Amino acid sequence: MSKPLKLVTSVSSFAEAEIIRQLLLEAGIHSISQRNIGGPEWGQSGGQSVFVEQAQLEDALAVLKSGEGAISDEELARQSEEAGRAAGES
């Protein structure tokens, strides 16, 4: 039986979800992301939700709230643009 997953955060793109997942992984917290359904987005575009095991939820929220390893808005925009270009090439 799998362990229950809890929502940590929702973000507006696949690139942002991957950044969040990397920050959590660096703190020893494994996570998954899933594209939100209900919009006109296809593929890796569109909103994403990030989930962790219920037992790690408080730690994950603390990591995200702490701002440790936080990425600037400019860096996030650059990475998002790169991810968009890479998705368009596939």
C-alpha positions in Angstrom: 0.0 0.0 0.0 1.4 3.4 -0.9 1.8 6.2 1.6 -0.7 9.1 1.6 0.5 12.2 -0.4 -0.3 15.8 0.6 -0.2 18.9 -1.5 2.8 21.2 -0.6 2.3 23.9 -3.2 0.9 24.7 -6.6 2.9 26.6 -9.2 2.2 28.0 -12.7 4.7 25.9 -14.7 6.6 22.6 -15.1 9.9 24.5 -14.6 8.8 26.0 -11.3 7.6 22.6 -10.1 11.0 21.1 -10.9 12.8 23.9 -9.0 10.6 23.2 -6.0 11.2 19.5 -6.3 15.0 20.1 -6.4 14.9 22.3 -3.3 13.0 19.6 -1.5 15.3 16.9 -2.6 18.3 18.8 -1.4 16.6 18.8 2.0 16.2 15.0 1.8 12.4 15.2 0.9 11.2 13.3 -2.1 8.3 14.7 -4.0 6.2 14.3 -7.1 4.5 16.8 -9.4 1.4 16.6 -11.5 0.0 18.9 -14.1 -3.2 20.5 -13.0 -6.2 19.6 -15.2 -8.9 21.9 -16.3 -7.0 24.4 -18.5 -6.2 24.6 -22.2 -2.6 23.8 -21.5 -1.0 20.7 -23.1 2.2 18.8 -22.4 4.5 20.2 -19.7 2.9 23.7 -19.8 0.3 24.9 -17.3 0.0 24.7 -13.6 1.6 22.0 -11.5 0.9 20.7 -8.0 3.8 19.3 -5.9 3.1 16.5 -3.4 5.1 14.9 -0.6 4.4 12.0 1.8 2.1 13.1 4.6 4.9 12.5 7.2 7.2 15.0 5.4 4.6 17.7 4.9 5.7 20.0 7.8 9.4 19.7 6.8 8.6 20.5 3.2 6.6 23.5 4.1 9.4 24.7 6.4 11.9 24.3 3.5 9.8 26.4 1.2 9.0 29.0 3.8 12.6 29.4 4.9 13.7 30.7 1.5 16.9 28.7 1.8 18.2 28.2 -1.7 15.5 30.5 -3.0 15.7 31.4 -6.6 15.2 35.0 -7.8 12.3 35.9 -10.0 14.7 36.7 -12.8 16.4 33.3 -12.5 13.0 31.6 -12.4 11.8 33.4 -15.5 15.0 32.5 -17.3 14.7 28.8 -16.4 11.0 28.8 -17.3 11.8 30.3 -20.8 14.5 27.6 -21.3 12.1 24.9 -20.3 9.5 26.3 -22.8 12.1 26.3 -25.6 13.2 22.8 -24.8 9.6 21.6 -24.8 9.0 23.2 -28.1 12.0 21.4 -29.6 10.6 17.9 -28.7 
